[in-house]
Amino acid sequence: MKNVNALNDALIGKGQEVSDLDAKINAAVLDDSFDADSFKALKAKRDSAAAQRDAIKDQLEEERANQVAASLNNGKPNKLTDNEKSVEDQFLTNLKGMMTGNAKIMNEVTSSTDADGHAIGLTIPQDLQTAIHTLVRQYASLQPYVNVESTSMSSGSRVYEKWTDVTPLADLDDETATIGDNDDPNLALVKYVIHRYAGITTITDTLLKDTAENLLAWLTSWISKKVVVTRNKAILGALDKATITSTITTFDDVKDLVLTKLDPAIKTTAFFITNTSGFAKLAKVKNAMGGYLLGRDPSQPDVRTIEGKPVIEIADRWLANDADGNMPLFFGDYKQYATLFDREQMSLLSTNIGGGAFENDSTKIRVIDRFDVEITDNEAIVKATFKNIADQPGNLVAASATTTTPASK
């Protein structure tokens, strides 16, 4: 816990430093005595601080994941349960055999192919996939925020009804009346096609000779990081296609996202998503009383809120500003907006010949994740952008302080 607290404090401090440097850069470009060299040095300092801030955030997430893993095992090394051991032992035997070029095992893992003729490889067992998805949630995954549907098909379709199109059931006064079909809701057909997402890394001979538990720990850690980054990118890509948009320049514009932009039924389960730059900018906006726009959830002090709605922060490198420097701010119910269709067929394949493995006397391992993200209700979120947000006009505290009382007679 000590490391987590230290990293969290460092992240807050470095984030503030980046915000302060951004403010100095904005002031410098507007200064009539603008100096190009000083501006360049200031910008380099800001970029360096931003890179360090992102590195601290990554390390904080890593440390939190390590603590979760340790707490689940009472601080002891991961051990396989009796029920898992036979399945995992067979998987590890096949994995090591595949990596060392065992002809029999290689024939088995490459004999099955997908619809496009690609070798599927060694399918990761369900228990290990569960462990991977559990760890994924510790790496700031966006997957819990959207709807997730498991599928055994490589493609398919689903029918969805938007909240704004939902109609009530017909009121039939007569118990013998025929139920009509003239009040059908407006249904939308959503098609999905499972995509293959793959990555390759090098595995050392030392790890191949290590214990089953350590090899599994390495696999779950490496794959989970790849999975969370890949799926986050696909989810953010879907969010960027939102059709309800807004440009924010004032305090009240932010409040209007909650008050007027979405159907009331959706607002009850809605929350905000922005990047680190946007979060820092929002944190400094003040209301008419001199208080800050961002509040705190009394039950979760680390959670910031706007109008009682949580604000989720995503690193700039994943959720970037647009080409004009506008920062993103999403608001809505993301489970209504998008569905991740999960094929749940992760697989591994290795080689000591291709991909430079032969030349470097190493073993390359490839992981494939199969899923698709599709928009199911494009009226469930609003996508806003902003550069600067003006404080709410009329600081009532200042006005009160300057009010004078009539002199006594």
LUMVEX-843960 format. One record per residue (C-alpha): x, y, z. Coordinates in nm, 3 decimals, padded with zeros to 5 digits, always signed. Layout:
<papas>
{u = X&v = Y&w = Z}
...
</papas>
This chain:
<papas>
{u = +00.000&v = +00.000&w = +00.000}
{u = +00.293&v = +00.232&w = +00.074}
{u = +00.410&v = +00.219&w = -00.288}
{u = +00.058&v = +00.282&w = -00.417}
{u = +00.015&v = +00.588&w = -00.198}
{u = +00.354&v = +00.729&w = -00.297}
{u = +00.284&v = +00.674&w = -00.667}
{u = -00.064&v = +00.824&w = -00.636}
{u = +00.076&v = +01.136&w = -00.466}
{u = +00.345&v = +01.162&w = -00.732}
{u = +00.082&v = +01.130&w = -01.008}
{u = -00.128&v = +01.412&w = -00.860}
{u = +00.179&v = +01.634&w = -00.820}
{u = +00.309&v = +01.568&w = -01.169}
{u = -00.036&v = +01.619&w = -01.319}
{u = -00.054&v = +01.959&w = -01.152}
{u = +00.292&v = +02.044&w = -01.283}
{u = +00.182&v = +01.962&w = -01.638}
{u = -00.128&v = +02.179&w = -01.596}
{u = +00.080&v = +02.468&w = -01.465}
{u = +00.320&v = +02.439&w = -01.757}
{u = +00.028&v = +02.434&w = -02.000}
{u = -00.094&v = +02.759&w = -01.846}
{u = +00.252&v = +02.915&w = -01.887}
{u = +00.264&v = +02.804&w = -02.251}
{u = -00.077&v = +02.962&w = -02.315}
{u = +00.044&v = +03.285&w = -02.155}
{u = +00.371&v = +03.279&w = -02.350}
{u = +00.208&v = +03.254&w = -02.692}
{u = -00.014&v = +03.553&w = -02.611}
{u = +00.270&v = +03.767&w = -02.477}
{u = +00.384&v = +04.048&w = -02.711}
{u = +00.743&v = +03.986&w = -02.599}
{u = +00.723&v = +03.628&w = -02.726}
{u = +01.064&v = +03.455&w = -02.739}
{u = +01.090&v = +03.146&w = -02.962}
{u = +01.378&v = +02.986&w = -02.770}
{u = +01.211&v = +03.031&w = -02.433}
{u = +00.886&v = +02.892&w = -02.572}
{u = +01.066&v = +02.589&w = -02.716}
{u = +01.235&v = +02.519&w = -02.381}
{u = +00.906&v = +02.558&w = -02.194}
{u = +00.727&v = +02.323&w = -02.432}
{u = +01.005&v = +02.063&w = -02.400}
{u = +00.977&v = +02.084&w = -02.021}
{u = +00.599&v = +02.035&w = -02.044}
{u = +00.635&v = +01.733&w = -02.278}
{u = +00.893&v = +01.576&w = -02.047}
{u = +00.669&v = +01.627&w = -01.745}
{u = +00.371&v = +01.480&w = -01.934}
{u = +00.574&v = +01.173&w = -02.030}
{u = +00.680&v = +01.125&w = -01.666}
{u = +00.320&v = +01.170&w = -01.552}
{u = +00.205&v = +00.896&w = -01.791}
{u = +00.488&v = +00.668&w = -01.678}
{u = +00.388&v = +00.718&w = -01.313}
{u = +00.027&v = +00.636&w = -01.400}
{u = +00.135&v = +00.311&w = -01.572}
{u = +00.346&v = +00.213&w = -01.272}
{u = +00.060&v = +00.295&w = -01.035}
{u = -00.174&v = +00.066&w = -01.230}
{u = +00.093&v = -00.207&w = -01.228}
{u = +00.142&v = -00.176&w = -00.852}
{u = -00.232&v = -00.188&w = -00.788}
{u = -00.262&v = -00.502&w = -01.001}
{u = +00.028&v = -00.661&w = -00.812}
{u = -00.140&v = -00.585&w = -00.480}
{u = -00.468&v = -00.735&w = -00.600}
{u = -00.289&v = -01.050&w = -00.715}
{u = -00.102&v = -01.075&w = -00.384}
{u = -00.416&v = -01.023&w = -00.176}
{u = -00.599&v = -01.295&w = -00.366}
{u = -00.323&v = -01.537&w = -00.267}
{u = -00.251&v = -01.396&w = +00.082}
{u = +00.082&v = -01.269&w = -00.041}
{u = +00.197&v = -01.616&w = -00.153}
{u = +00.304&v = -01.720&w = -00.506}
{u = +00.019&v = -01.819&w = -00.736}
{u = -00.073&v = -02.184&w = -00.699}
{u = -00.306&v = -02.385&w = -00.917}
{u = -00.618&v = -02.533&w = -00.759}
{u = -00.676&v = -02.908&w = -00.771}
{u = -00.956&v = -02.861&w = -01.024}
{u = -00.736&v = -02.646&w = -01.250}
{u = -00.416&v = -02.844&w = -01.222}
{u = -00.484&v = -03.123&w = -01.474}
{u = -00.615&v = -02.881&w = -01.739}
{u = -00.338&v = -02.629&w = -01.680}
{u = -00.068&v = -02.896&w = -01.669}
{u = -00.181&v = -03.026&w = -02.008}
{u = -00.189&v = -02.672&w = -02.144}
{u = +00.163&v = -02.602&w = -02.015}
{u = +00.290&v = -02.931&w = -02.154}
{u = +00.148&v = -02.840&w = -02.494}
{u = +00.276&v = -02.482&w = -02.465}
{u = +00.632&v = -02.590&w = -02.388}
{u = +00.615&v = -02.860&w = -02.655}
{u = +00.496&v = -02.603&w = -02.909}
{u = +00.774&v = -02.363&w = -02.816}
{u = +01.045&v = -02.628&w = -02.835}
{u = +00.923&v = -02.750&w = -03.173}
{u = +00.774&v = -03.086&w = -03.068}
{u = +00.645&v = -03.218&w = -03.401}
{u = +00.344&v = -03.402&w = -03.260}
{u = +00.220&v = -03.106&w = -03.061}
{u = +00.291&v = -02.861&w = -03.344}
{u = +00.077&v = -03.074&w = -03.576}
{u = -00.204&v = -03.072&w = -03.321}
{u = -00.206&v = -02.697&w = -03.255}
{u = -00.175&v = -02.598&w = -03.622}
{u = -00.421&v = -02.851&w = -03.764}
{u = -00.730&v = -02.635&w = -03.696}
{u = -00.786&v = -02.310&w = -03.884}
{u = -01.032&v = -02.023&w = -03.871}
{u = -01.270&v = -01.916&w = -04.147}
{u = -00.987&v = -01.737&w = -04.329}
{u = -00.756&v = -02.038&w = -04.322}
{u = -00.527&v = -01.906&w = -04.045}
{u = -00.391&v = -02.156&w = -03.796}
{u = -00.575&v = -02.105&w = -03.467}
{u = -00.289&v = -02.233&w = -03.255}
{u = -00.308&v = -02.345&w = -02.894}
{u = -00.637&v = -02.233&w = -02.740}
{u = -00.596&v = -02.085&w = -02.394}
{u = -00.812&v = -02.280&w = -02.145}
{u = -01.117&v = -02.110&w = -01.996}
{u = -00.976&v = -02.098&w = -01.643}
{u = -00.670&v = -01.911&w = -01.764}
{u = -00.882&v = -01.678&w = -01.979}
{u = -01.086&v = -01.600&w = -01.666}
{u = -00.766&v = -01.514&w = -01.480}
{u = -00.659&v = -01.291&w = -01.769}
{u = -00.992&v = -01.105&w = -01.775}
{u = -00.980&v = -01.064&w = -01.397}
{u = -00.637&v = -00.901&w = -01.425}
{u = -00.754&v = -00.690&w = -01.721}
{u = -00.994&v = -00.510&w = -01.490}
{u = -00.699&v = -00.387&w = -01.281}
{u = -00.541&v = -00.210&w = -01.581}
{u = -00.794&v = +00.075&w = -01.623}
{u = -01.001&v = -00.129&w = -01.866}
{u = -01.299&v = +00.034&w = -02.039}
{u = -01.464&v = -00.303&w = -02.104}
{u = -01.675&v = -00.299&w = -01.782}
{u = -01.837&v = +00.025&w = -01.899}
{u = -01.984&v = -00.119&w = -02.221}
{u = -02.218&v = -00.411&w = -02.272}
{u = -02.032&v = -00.741&w = -02.323}
{u = -02.189&v = -01.038&w = -02.497}
{u = -02.016&v = -01.373&w = -02.537}
{u = -02.057&v = -01.547&w = -02.870}
{u = -01.938&v = -01.873&w = -03.021}
{u = -01.999&v = -01.746&w = -03.374}
{u = -01.751&v = -01.561&w = -03.596}
{u = -02.031&v = -01.331&w = -03.716}
{u = -02.395&v = -01.266&w = -03.647}
{u = -02.661&v = -01.007&w = -03.579}
{u = -02.874&v = -00.879&w = -03.293}
{u = -03.192&v = -00.669&w = -03.274}
{u = -03.192&v = -00.369&w = -03.038}
{u = -03.452&v = -00.113&w = -02.938}
{u = -03.338&v = +00.238&w = -02.849}
{u = -03.458&v = +00.390&w = -02.523}
{u = -03.611&v = +00.678&w = -02.714}
{u = -03.810&v = +00.433&w = -02.929}
{u = -03.951&v = +00.218&w = -02.647}
{u = -04.332&v = +00.217&w = -02.650}
{u = -04.573&v = +00.098&w = -02.377}
{u = -04.771&v = -00.223&w = -02.394}
{u = -05.124&v = -00.193&w = -02.533}
{u = -05.407&v = -00.154&w = -02.280}
{u = -05.660&v = -00.430&w = -02.356}
{u = -05.987&v = -00.368&w = -02.171}
{u = -06.144&v = -00.689&w = -02.296}
{u = -05.980&v = -01.008&w = -02.169}
{u = -06.080&v = -01.179&w = -02.494}
{u = -05.940&v = -00.906&w = -02.716}
{u = -05.681&v = -00.998&w = -02.976}
{u = -05.333&v = -00.866&w = -02.912}
{u = -05.254&v = -00.652&w = -03.213}
{u = -04.926&v = -00.610&w = -03.394}
{u = -04.977&v = -00.247&w = -03.497}
{u = -04.760&v = -00.104&w = -03.216}
{u = -04.430&v = -00.264&w = -03.305}
{u = -04.129&v = -00.072&w = -03.172}
{u = -03.865&v = +00.069&w = -03.401}
{u = -03.600&v = -00.202&w = -03.392}
{u = -03.246&v = -00.173&w = -03.525}
{u = -03.048&v = -00.462&w = -03.666}
{u = -02.683&v = -00.463&w = -03.554}
{u = -02.439&v = -00.693&w = -03.729}
{u = -02.104&v = -00.799&w = -03.588}
{u = -01.800&v = -00.965&w = -03.741}
{u = -01.534&v = -01.098&w = -03.506}
{u = -01.191&v = -00.947&w = -03.574}
{u = -00.853&v = -01.104&w = -03.504}
{u = -00.617&v = -00.890&w = -03.294}
{u = -00.266&v = -01.030&w = -03.262}
{u = +00.069&v = -00.951&w = -03.103}
{u = +00.411&v = -01.116&w = -03.083}
{u = +00.677&v = -01.115&w = -02.812}
{u = +01.001&v = -01.298&w = -02.738}
{u = +01.016&v = -01.555&w = -02.460}
{u = +01.343&v = -01.656&w = -02.297}
{u = +01.472&v = -02.009&w = -02.247}
{u = +01.495&v = -01.937&w = -01.875}
{u = +01.122&v = -01.874&w = -01.855}
{u = +01.049&v = -02.188&w = -02.057}
{u = +01.236&v = -02.389&w = -01.792}
{u = +01.064&v = -02.212&w = -01.500}
{u = +00.780&v = -02.345&w = -01.285}
{u = +00.426&v = -02.381&w = -01.417}
{u = +00.303&v = -02.110&w = -01.180}
{u = +00.566&v = -01.858&w = -01.292}
{u = +00.504&v = -01.931&w = -01.661}
{u = +00.130&v = -01.885&w = -01.609}
{u = +00.192&v = -01.561&w = -01.416}
{u = +00.400&v = -01.427&w = -01.704}
{u = +00.139&v = -01.530&w = -01.962}
{u = -00.154&v = -01.373&w = -01.775}
{u = +00.036&v = -01.048&w = -01.714}
{u = +00.159&v = -01.008&w = -02.072}
{u = -00.168&v = -01.108&w = -02.238}
{u = -00.387&v = -00.901&w = -02.005}
{u = -00.190&v = -00.585&w = -02.082}
{u = -00.223&v = -00.648&w = -02.455}
{u = -00.594&v = -00.726&w = -02.422}
{u = -00.682&v = -00.416&w = -02.220}
{u = -00.497&v = -00.178&w = -02.453}
{u = -00.642&v = -00.342&w = -02.766}
{u = -01.000&v = -00.349&w = -02.642}
{u = -00.977&v = +00.003&w = -02.499}
{u = -00.868&v = +00.131&w = -02.840}
{u = -01.165&v = -00.039&w = -03.010}
{u = -01.410&v = +00.096&w = -02.750}
{u = -01.273&v = +00.450&w = -02.778}
{u = -01.299&v = +00.421&w = -03.155}
{u = -01.670&v = +00.347&w = -03.116}
{u = -01.719&v = +00.639&w = -02.876}
{u = -01.558&v = +00.874&w = -03.128}
{u = -01.840&v = +00.792&w = -03.372}
{u = -02.109&v = +00.937&w = -03.146}
{u = -02.366&v = +01.132&w = -03.348}
{u = -02.488&v = +01.365&w = -03.069}
{u = -02.219&v = +01.630&w = -03.031}
{u = -02.164&v = +01.950&w = -02.836}
{u = -01.902&v = +02.225&w = -02.808}
{u = -01.829&v = +02.345&w = -02.455}
{u = -01.708&v = +02.695&w = -02.368}
{u = -01.879&v = +02.772&w = -02.037}
{u = -01.955&v = +02.618&w = -01.699}
{u = -02.323&v = +02.597&w = -01.791}
{u = -02.240&v = +02.410&w = -02.115}
{u = -02.098&v = +02.129&w = -01.903}
{u = -02.408&v = +02.121&w = -01.682}
{u = -02.627&v = +02.111&w = -01.995}
{u = -02.469&v = +01.777&w = -02.093}
{u = -02.637&v = +01.631&w = -01.785}
{u = -02.954&v = +01.840&w = -01.793}
{u = -03.065&v = +01.855&w = -02.157}
{u = -02.871&v = +01.637&w = -02.400}
{u = -02.996&v = +01.285&w = -02.324}
{u = -03.318&v = +01.104&w = -02.247}
{u = -03.391&v = +01.113&w = -01.869}
{u = -03.404&v = +00.732&w = -01.856}
{u = -03.045&v = +00.718&w = -01.984}
{u = -02.918&v = +00.994&w = -01.754}
{u = -02.977&v = +00.786&w = -01.442}
{u = -02.695&v = +00.547&w = -01.536}
{u = -02.474&v = +00.795&w = -01.724}
{u = -02.125&v = +00.921&w = -01.639}
{u = -01.840&v = +01.123&w = -01.792}
{u = -01.521&v = +01.011&w = -01.968}
{u = -01.236&v = +01.250&w = -02.054}
{u = -00.858&v = +01.239&w = -02.095}
{u = -00.594&v = +01.357&w = -01.848}
{u = -00.564&v = +01.699&w = -02.015}
{u = -00.939&v = +01.746&w = -02.006}
{u = -00.960&v = +01.628&w = -01.645}
{u = -00.697&v = +01.883&w = -01.541}
{u = -00.882&v = +02.160&w = -01.724}
{u = -01.220&v = +02.068&w = -01.573}
{u = -01.069&v = +02.054&w = -01.224}
{u = -00.994&v = +02.428&w = -01.237}
{u = -01.334&v = +02.555&w = -01.353}
{u = -01.516&v = +02.747&w = -01.078}
{u = -01.881&v = +02.817&w = -01.009}
{u = -02.029&v = +03.152&w = -00.908}
{u = -01.956&v = +03.081&w = -00.541}
{u = -01.586&v = +03.023&w = -00.610}
{u = -01.617&v = +02.646&w = -00.570}
{u = -01.485&v = +02.399&w = -00.827}
{u = -01.695&v = +02.234&w = -01.097}
{u = -01.559&v = +01.890&w = -01.007}
{u = -01.703&v = +01.755&w = -00.684}
{u = -01.613&v = +01.445&w = -00.483}
{u = -01.813&v = +01.131&w = -00.417}
{u = -01.843&v = +01.115&w = -00.035}
{u = -01.840&v = +00.734&w = -00.045}
{u = -01.537&v = +00.722&w = -00.279}
{u = -01.303&v = +01.017&w = -00.211}
{u = -01.088&v = +00.937&w = -00.517}
{u = -01.387&v = +00.969&w = -00.752}
{u = -01.457&v = +01.317&w = -00.896}
{u = -01.808&v = +01.408&w = -01.007}
{u = -02.005&v = +01.663&w = -01.210}
{u = -02.368&v = +01.706&w = -01.101}
{u = -02.323&v = +01.385&w = -00.904}
{u = -02.208&v = +01.191&w = -01.213}
{u = -01.864&v = +01.020&w = -01.195}
{u = -01.580&v = +01.143&w = -01.416}
{u = -01.352&v = +00.870&w = -01.557}
{u = -00.999&v = +00.977&w = -01.661}
{u = -00.815&v = +00.812&w = -01.952}
{u = -00.449&v = +00.880&w = -02.036}
{u = -00.388&v = +01.127&w = -02.320}
{u = -00.195&v = +00.875&w = -02.528}
{u = -00.504&v = +00.652&w = -02.550}
{u = -00.772&v = +00.921&w = -02.563}
{u = -00.593&v = +01.201&w = -02.743}
{u = -00.697&v = +01.558&w = -02.815}
{u = -00.803&v = +01.618&w = -03.173}
{u = -00.584&v = +01.782&w = -03.438}
{u = -00.696&v = +02.129&w = -03.326}
{u = -00.612&v = +02.065&w = -02.960}
{u = -00.974&v = +02.018&w = -02.850}
{u = -01.013&v = +01.793&w = -02.547}
{u = -01.284&v = +01.520&w = -02.542}
{u = -01.566&v = +01.486&w = -02.290}
{u = -01.816&v = +01.202&w = -02.329}
{u = -02.134&v = +01.168&w = -02.125}
{u = -02.391&v = +00.891&w = -02.135}
{u = -02.473&v = +00.526&w = -02.070}
{u = -02.204&v = +00.332&w = -02.252}
{u = -02.367&v = -00.007&w = -02.199}
{u = -02.666&v = +00.120&w = -02.397}
{u = -02.439&v = +00.277&w = -02.657}
{u = -02.207&v = -00.010&w = -02.752}
{u = -02.168&v = -00.387&w = -02.724}
{u = -01.843&v = -00.581&w = -02.726}
{u = -01.898&v = -00.921&w = -02.886}
{u = -01.643&v = -01.152&w = -02.725}
{u = -01.546&v = -01.466&w = -02.918}
{u = -01.368&v = -01.597&w = -02.604}
{u = -01.121&v = -01.797&w = -02.812}
{u = -00.779&v = -01.660&w = -02.721}
{u = -00.497&v = -01.864&w = -02.868}
{u = -00.120&v = -01.890&w = -02.875}
{u = +00.125&v = -01.998&w = -03.143}
{u = +00.504&v = -01.993&w = -03.131}
{u = +00.804&v = -02.029&w = -03.360}
{u = +01.182&v = -02.045&w = -03.329}
{u = +01.222&v = -02.000&w = -03.706}
{u = +01.018&v = -01.702&w = -03.832}
{u = +01.003&v = -01.340&w = -03.720}
{u = +01.379&v = -01.320&w = -03.662}
{u = +01.370&v = -01.600&w = -03.403}
{u = +01.608&v = -01.821&w = -03.601}
{u = +01.864&v = -01.543&w = -03.647}
{u = +01.850&v = -01.443&w = -03.279}
{u = +01.826&v = -01.797&w = -03.138}
{u = +01.506&v = -01.710&w = -02.954}
{u = +01.142&v = -01.817&w = -02.940}
{u = +00.860&v = -01.591&w = -03.055}
{u = +00.510&v = -01.631&w = -02.915}
{u = +00.195&v = -01.487&w = -03.076}
{u = -00.134&v = -01.422&w = -02.899}
{u = -00.464&v = -01.367&w = -03.079}
{u = -00.773&v = -01.211&w = -02.922}
{u = -01.104&v = -01.227&w = -03.107}
{u = -01.382&v = -00.971&w = -03.057}
{u = -01.583&v = -00.691&w = -03.219}
{u = -01.728&v = -00.364&w = -03.086}
{u = -02.047&v = -00.230&w = -03.242}
{u = -02.269&v = +00.071&w = -03.168}
{u = -02.616&v = -00.038&w = -03.056}
{u = -02.783&v = +00.293&w = -02.959}
{u = -02.625&v = +00.610&w = -03.100}
{u = -02.855&v = +00.826&w = -02.887}
{u = -02.718&v = +00.697&w = -02.556}
{u = -02.411&v = +00.922&w = -02.530}
{u = -02.306&v = +01.274&w = -02.627}
{u = -01.957&v = +01.362&w = -02.747}
{u = -01.840&v = +01.708&w = -02.643}
{u = -01.516&v = +01.894&w = -02.708}
{u = -01.356&v = +02.194&w = -02.539}
{u = -01.038&v = +02.400&w = -02.517}
{u = -01.108&v = +02.652&w = -02.245}
{u = -01.408&v = +02.666&w = -02.013}
{u = -01.498&v = +02.999&w = -01.860}
{u = -01.578&v = +03.015&w = -01.490}
{u = -01.943&v = +03.070&w = -01.404}
{u = -02.001&v = +03.448&w = -01.402}
{u = -02.085&v = +03.643&w = -01.090}
{u = -01.870&v = +03.534&w = -00.798}
{u = -02.124&v = +03.567&w = -00.519}
{u = -01.861&v = +03.530&w = -00.249}
{u = -01.667&v = +03.831&w = -00.381}
{u = -01.989&v = +04.029&w = -00.423}
{u = -02.090&v = +03.955&w = -00.066}
{u = -01.750&v = +04.059&w = +00.067}
{u = -01.771&v = +04.400&w = -00.102}
{u = -02.125&v = +04.480&w = +00.012}
{u = -02.129&v = +04.766&w = +00.264}
{u = -02.388&v = +04.827&w = +00.531}
{u = -02.539&v = +05.172&w = +00.595}
{u = -02.357&v = +05.372&w = +00.859}
{u = -02.532&v = +05.384&w = +01.193}
{u = -02.673&v = +05.710&w = +01.298}
</papas>
